[in-house]
Amino acid sequence: MSPAQTMFLPDNASLFTRMRVASQCLKELKNDPTNPIYGQTFNLSLNGNVYASLAHQLQRSEEGRRLLSKRPSLQGKELDLAALERLPEGTFGHALARYFRDNKISPFETTLQLKNDVDYLAKRYRETHDLLHVLTGYATDVVGEMELQAYLLGNLGLRTTMFVLLNGTIGQLKAPQSGVERSEYLRRVWAAYRRGRASPRFLDFWFEEHWETPVATLRARLCAPAKA
């Protein structure tokens, strides 16, 4: 059986099937960590129920229904980074464009088709990863990535974030990186988790309508204050 067949995730898949697909995706991601298909399928295989619950909640409000109906996209092909960087310094769009340039990375892209609202919310989650680095202020080094995963776990309760955080923490405790001691690492991750739990849900926010909004304004609106 080929990897593509092994990683096919049928509708209403059983727990066994979802775990099998997630395991295969993770294996492939170790060799190709930025592959959007593996990443998206891994995301869906473990978090489908969370997205289904969120979609149900969004259908209850006018703004939520607008999001699911319009399905705005934050993929790379939708972002004019040159235009965003020309916005005034301090605006969200300018900060995001500089983030991609300074870190020498590109916005998320995927070729997966969206069959339903669950697929869309899974894609939306992947698209917002880099935006959240800008808003939360968490760095892109090993510890900063674990802080963001802890924040996401607290905010959305996704199984993938728990899995990544657990593996990253085991590695950090065995061999601390970035000059951060074990006790400091655990303190920062716990603080990020608590911050995520205290913050408003971000996944249904229309970031596309706030490129000219100051980063500080969005941070105050979407992120609880960072605490030690």
C-alpha positions in Angstrom: 0.0 0.0 0.0 1.4 3.4 -1.0 1.7 6.3 1.4 -1.1 8.2 -0.4 -3.4 5.2 0.2 -2.3 4.8 3.8 -2.9 8.4 4.5 -6.4 8.6 3.0 -8.8 9.7 5.7 -12.4 8.6 4.9 -15.4 10.5 6.2 -16.6 9.3 9.7 -13.4 7.4 10.1 -13.0 5.2 13.2 -10.6 6.0 16.0 -8.4 3.1 14.8 -8.3 4.5 11.2 -7.6 8.1 12.4 -4.8 6.9 14.6 -3.3 4.8 11.8 -3.5 7.8 9.4 -2.0 10.1 12.0 0.9 7.7 12.6 1.7 7.4 8.9 1.5 11.2 8.4 3.8 11.8 11.3 6.3 9.3 9.9 6.3 11.2 6.6 6.5 14.6 8.2 9.8 13.6 9.9 11.3 13.5 6.4 9.2 16.3 4.9 8.1 18.6 7.8 6.6 21.4 5.6 4.5 19.1 3.4 1.0 20.7 3.5 -0.8 17.5 2.6 0.8 15.4 5.4 0.4 18.2 7.8 -3.2 18.9 7.0 -4.2 15.2 7.1 -2.4 14.8 10.4 -4.3 17.8 11.7 -7.7 16.4 10.5 -7.1 12.9 11.7 -6.7 13.9 15.3 -8.7 17.1 15.6 -11.7 16.5 13.4 -14.1 16.3 16.4 -12.9 19.7 17.7 -13.4 21.4 14.3 -16.9 19.7 14.0 -17.9 21.1 17.4 -16.5 24.6 16.5 -18.4 24.5 13.2 -21.6 23.7 15.0 -21.0 26.7 17.4 -20.2 29.0 14.5 -23.5 28.1 12.7 -25.4 29.7 15.7 -24.2 33.2 15.0 -24.4 35.5 12.0 -20.7 36.2 12.0 -19.9 32.6 12.3 -22.2 31.7 9.4 -20.5 34.4 7.3 -17.1 32.9 8.0 -18.2 29.4 7.0 -20.1 30.7 4.0 -17.3 33.0 2.6 -14.4 30.8 3.7 -11.8 33.6 3.6 -8.3 32.3 2.9 -4.9 33.2 4.3 -2.9 31.0 1.9 0.3 32.4 0.4 -1.4 33.1 -3.0 -4.0 35.3 -1.2 -1.3 37.4 0.5 0.4 40.3 -1.3 3.4 40.5 1.1 5.0 43.4 -0.8 1.8 45.4 -0.4 1.5 44.5 3.3 5.1 45.5 3.9 4.3 49.0 2.5 1.7 49.5 5.2 2.8 51.8 8.1 5.2 50.2 10.6 3.3 48.8 13.6 0.3 47.7 11.6 -0.5 44.0 11.6 0.0 43.6 7.8 3.4 45.2 7.9 4.5 43.1 10.9 3.4 39.9 9.2 5.2 40.7 6.0 8.4 41.5 8.0 7.9 38.3 9.9 8.0 36.2 6.8 10.9 38.1 5.3 13.0 38.1 8.5 12.5 34.4 9.1 13.0 33.5 5.4 9.8 31.5 5.2 6.7 31.5 3.0 3.0 31.5 4.0 1.1 28.2 4.2 -0.1 26.6 1.0 -2.2 23.4 0.4 -3.8 21.6 -2.5 -6.3 19.7 -0.4 -9.9 20.1 -1.5 -12.4 21.4 1.1 -15.3 19.0 1.3 -17.0 20.6 4.3 -16.7 23.1 7.2 -14.4 20.7 9.2 -11.9 20.7 6.3 -12.1 24.5 6.1 -11.5 25.0 9.8 -8.6 22.6 9.7 -7.1 24.6 6.9 -7.8 27.9 8.7 -6.0 26.7 11.7 -2.9 25.8 9.7 -3.0 29.2 8.0 -3.1 31.2 11.2 0.1 29.6 12.8 2.5 32.3 11.6 0.0 35.1 12.3 -0.2 33.9 15.9 3.6 34.1 16.2 3.2 37.8 15.4 0.3 38.4 17.8 1.5 36.4 20.8 5.1 37.5 20.4 6.4 33.9 20.8 9.6 33.4 18.9 10.3 30.8 16.1 13.1 29.0 18.0 12.5 25.7 19.7 11.2 27.1 23.0 9.1 29.7 21.2 7.4 27.1 19.1 6.6 25.0 22.2 5.2 28.1 23.9 2.9 28.7 20.9 1.8 25.0 20.9 1.0 25.4 24.6 -1.0 28.5 23.9 -2.9 26.7 21.1 -3.6 23.8 23.4 -5.1 26.1 26.0 -7.1 28.0 23.4 -8.5 25.2 21.3 -7.7 21.9 23.0 -6.3 20.3 19.8 -4.8 16.8 20.2 -2.1 17.6 17.7 -0.8 20.5 19.9 -0.7 18.1 22.9 1.2 15.6 20.9 3.8 18.1 19.6 4.1 19.7 23.0 4.7 16.4 24.7 7.4 15.3 22.2 9.0 18.7 22.3 9.0 18.8 26.1 10.6 15.4 26.4 13.3 16.5 24.0 13.9 19.7 25.8 14.1 18.1 29.2 16.6 15.6 27.9 18.8 18.2 26.2 17.9 21.8 26.9 18.2 24.1 23.8 18.5 27.8 23.3 20.2 28.2 26.6 16.9 27.8 28.5 17.1 25.8 31.7 14.5 23.0 32.3 12.8 24.9 35.1 12.6 28.1 33.0 11.3 26.1 30.0 8.5 24.5 32.0 7.5 27.8 33.6 7.3 29.5 30.1 5.3 26.7 28.6 2.8 26.6 31.5 2.4 30.4 31.4 1.7 30.1 27.6 -0.9 27.4 28.2 -2.7 29.6 30.8 -2.5 32.5 28.5 -4.2 30.6 25.7 -7.0 29.4 28.0 -7.6 33.0 29.1 -7.6 34.4 25.6 -10.6 34.7 23.3 -10.9 32.0 20.6 -9.0 33.2 17.5 -9.9 30.7 14.8 -13.1 32.5 13.7 -11.5 35.9 13.6 -11.4 37.8 10.3 -7.7 38.6 10.2 -8.1 39.7 6.5 -10.0 42.7 7.6 -7.4 44.0 10.0 -4.1 44.4 8.0 -4.1 48.1 8.8 -4.9 47.6 12.5 -2.0 48.2 14.9 -0.5 44.9 16.2 -0.9 46.2 19.8 -4.6 46.7 19.2 -5.1 43.2 17.9 -2.9 41.7 20.6 -5.0 43.4 23.3 -8.2 42.1 21.6 -7.2 38.5 21.0 -4.5 37.6 23.5 -4.6 37.7 27.3 -1.7 39.5 28.8 1.5 37.5 29.0 2.2 36.5 32.6 5.2 34.9 34.3 
